Amino acid sequence: MKINATFYVLLVCTLLLNSFLFSQTNKMITLEVDTENINQDNIEEMATFGQPSETPNRDFTLEVENGDVIIWQGRATQASGGLVYIKLFKHEDGVQLLGTGRIKDTNNAGVIVGKVQNGESGQMEKYSIRFEVRKRGSQTWETFEIDPKLQML
């Protein structure tokens, strides 16, 4: 009888510990860009996070929780080809949910990773993402910037 009770207590503790340890999630944000047609005047139309067309990039908001790992990556639309590299995350306004004002692409992989460290429910961070685009067949990179948001659940 004692063994059964001990087993059940250990099982419950293990399940609770696992749910606590794995409560953080990885959130992949993909910026899709029409590399052939983007310019400084049409960033809103040519670069999107996959949100509905009536939602501008400045209103795109990712809901996060403490411990979440956020991965920003870029890709070209299928029709356009080319390359898209995310180069810089920069805090603009609100609470620094990632605990820092800037995150750079330090190894030139075109990907930026941040971890939510601060914040309470409802708090928001406005930030900018700087990304570089190289059109198919070109050797020249062009730099663009957009300004979405993070919000704590």
C-alpha positions in Angstrom: 0.0 0.0 0.0 2.8 2.4 0.9 4.5 1.7 -2.4 1.4 2.6 -4.4 0.9 5.9 -2.5 4.6 6.8 -3.0 4.3 5.9 -6.7 1.3 8.1 -7.2 2.9 11.0 -5.4 6.0 10.7 -7.5 3.9 10.5 -10.7 1.9 13.6 -9.8 5.1 15.5 -8.9 6.8 14.5 -12.2 3.8 15.6 -14.2 3.7 19.0 -12.4 7.4 19.5 -12.9 7.2 18.6 -16.6 4.4 21.1 -17.2 6.4 23.8 -15.4 9.6 23.1 -17.2 8.0 23.0 -20.6 5.7 26.0 -20.2 8.0 28.2 -22.3 7.5 28.0 -26.0 9.4 28.8 -29.1 7.6 31.3 -31.2 8.8 31.6 -34.8 8.1 34.9 -36.6 8.6 34.7 -40.3 8.8 37.9 -42.3 7.9 37.1 -45.9 9.1 39.7 -48.4 8.5 40.1 -52.2 12.2 40.8 -52.8 11.7 41.7 -56.5 9.3 44.5 -55.9 10.0 46.0 -52.4 11.2 49.5 -52.1 11.1 52.2 -49.3 7.7 53.4 -50.5 5.9 50.0 -50.4 7.3 48.1 -47.4 3.7 47.6 -46.0 2.5 45.8 -49.1 5.7 43.8 -49.9 6.7 42.6 -46.4 4.3 40.8 -44.1 4.2 38.5 -41.0 1.3 36.6 -42.5 -1.3 38.7 -40.8 -4.6 39.6 -42.7 -4.0 42.3 -45.4 -6.1 44.8 -43.5 -3.6 44.7 -40.5 -0.6 46.9 -41.1 2.8 45.7 -39.9 2.8 48.4 -37.2 -0.3 46.7 -35.7 1.0 43.2 -35.9 1.2 42.0 -32.3 2.7 38.8 -31.0 1.3 37.6 -27.7 4.1 36.3 -25.4 4.7 34.9 -21.9 7.7 35.1 -19.6 10.2 32.5 -20.7 9.0 32.3 -24.4 11.8 32.2 -26.9 11.1 34.3 -30.0 12.9 33.6 -33.3 12.7 36.1 -36.1 13.5 34.9 -39.6 13.0 36.2 -43.1 12.2 34.5 -46.4 11.4 35.6 -49.9 8.0 34.9 -51.4 8.1 31.9 -53.7 7.6 34.0 -56.8 10.3 36.5 -56.0 13.2 34.3 -54.9 16.1 36.3 -53.4 17.2 36.5 -49.8 15.9 38.1 -46.7 18.1 38.5 -43.5 16.8 39.8 -40.2 19.6 42.0 -38.9 18.4 43.9 -35.8 15.8 44.0 -33.1 15.5 47.5 -31.5 13.3 48.5 -28.6 11.2 51.6 -29.5 8.6 52.1 -26.7 7.0 50.5 -23.7 8.4 47.8 -21.5 11.6 46.0 -22.6 10.0 42.5 -22.5 13.2 40.9 -23.8 15.3 42.6 -21.1 17.4 44.5 -23.7 17.1 47.4 -26.1 18.9 45.7 -29.0 19.5 42.2 -30.4 21.8 41.8 -33.4 22.4 39.1 -35.9 25.9 38.4 -34.6 26.8 35.4 -36.9 25.3 36.7 -40.1 22.7 33.9 -40.3 19.8 36.3 -40.9 18.0 35.1 -37.8 17.6 36.9 -34.4 16.6 35.1 -31.2 15.3 36.7 -28.0 13.8 35.4 -24.7 11.0 37.1 -22.9 12.4 38.0 -19.5 10.3 40.9 -18.1 6.7 41.9 -18.1 3.3 41.6 -16.6 0.0 40.7 -18.2 -1.1 43.4 -20.7 2.2 45.2 -21.0 3.4 46.0 -24.5 6.7 46.6 -26.3 6.9 48.4 -29.6 10.1 47.5 -31.5 11.6 47.8 -34.9 13.1 45.1 -37.0 15.8 45.9 -39.5 16.1 43.5 -42.4 18.1 43.3 -45.5 16.9 42.1 -48.9 18.9 40.8 -51.9 17.1 40.4 -55.1 17.5 37.2 -57.2 20.7 37.5 -59.3 21.9 40.6 -57.5 24.9 41.1 -55.2 23.5 44.3 -53.6 21.7 44.3 -50.3 19.0 46.9 -49.5 18.0 47.7 -45.9 14.4 48.1 -44.7 12.7 48.6 -41.3 9.3 47.8 -39.9 7.8 48.3 -36.4 5.6 45.5 -34.9 4.7 44.8 -31.2 5.0 42.3 -28.5 2.3 41.9 -25.8 2.3 39.9 -22.5 -0.6 37.6 -22.0 
